[in-house]
Amino acid sequence: MGALSSIIAYSLGNLFLGILLTFIGIALMFVLIRLWYAKCRYTAASYLVGGVLFVFLSFQAILLCGAVTIKSYCNNIETSIDEWTNDISETAQFTQEDSQMILERINSEWPLVGYYIGGANFEGHTPATIAKAMTDKLRSYMNRFILRRIGWSLLFAIIGAVIVIKTISADSSRSRAKRPARASYRSRSSRPSVGHTDRRRIRR
């Protein structure tokens, strides 16, 4: 929970947008299901599934917003690394321990990075190349991370939509059976008899 709290604190602006998009996405899912199954209605279980889905998607949105925030730091990180290594000889080559020390300094300046990147190994790089190499790697990792979060979100949305469809109930007006038409029969007693008709004619 500490990591999530830090991500929320450092990416509050992007987080609000992520939660808003999550809410809009779930609402759109319910609308599309209702349009596809026009004669059905949602049950309490349907809305419960929607609430659980919102929690899962919100978690993915928090992680995604944190990654987007880190990507926005990359230019500043590159500039800072150049400043930190400015006094080092141009022919010097960094070891894995040197790379880790730079990463720890990055984490001290931008604590959010530490929740995503645990280690660094840029052995062989020089002061002229290490800043760009580290930030390019950071951008690449964040891009893959964002794609994974989008993939998981789509998977959760599909599973949630299937479960919601399973919980909807048919509309009572749809299941109402048509009543069969009753055939009316005239009784034989209502038919005028031939003898009765003949007597009327005779009287006339």
RAQUIDA-V841253 format. One record per backbone hydrogen bond with DSSP energy under -0.5 kcal/mol. CO is the residue of the C=O (numbers start at 1). NH is the residue of the N-H. Records with the same first field share a line. If there is no record, write none. Layout:
CO->NH + NH
This chain:
1->5
2->6
3->7
4->8
5->9
6->10
7->11
9->12
11->15
12->16
13->17
14->18
15->19
16->20
17->21
18->22
19->23
20->24
21->25
22->26
23->27
24->28
25->29
26->30
27->31
28->32
29->33
30->34
31->35
32->36
33->37
36->38
37->40
39->171
41->169
43->47
44->48
45->49
46->50
47->51
48->52
49->53
50->54
51->55
52->56
53->57
54->58
55->59
56->60
57->61
58->62
59->63
60->64
61->65
62->66
63->67
64->68
65->69
66->70
67->71
68->72
69->73
70->73 + 74
71->74
73->76 + 77
74->78
75->79
76->80
77->81
78->82
79->83
80->84
81->85
83->86
85->88
89->92
94->124
95->99
96->100
97->101
98->102
99->103
100->104
101->105
102->106
103->107
104->108
105->109
106->110
110->113 + 114
111->114 + 115
112->115
113->116 + 117
116->118
122->125
125->94
126->129 + 130
129->133
130->134
131->135
132->136
133->137
134->138
135->139
136->140
137->141
138->142
139->143
140->144
141->145
142->146
143->147
144->148
145->149
146->150
147->151
148->152
149->153
150->154
151->155
152->156
153->157
154->158
155->159
156->160
157->161
158->162
159->163
160->164
161->165
162->166
163->167
164->167 + 168
169->41
171->174 + 175
172->176
181->183
187->190
188->191
193->197
194->198
195->199
196->200
197->201
198->202
199->203
200->204
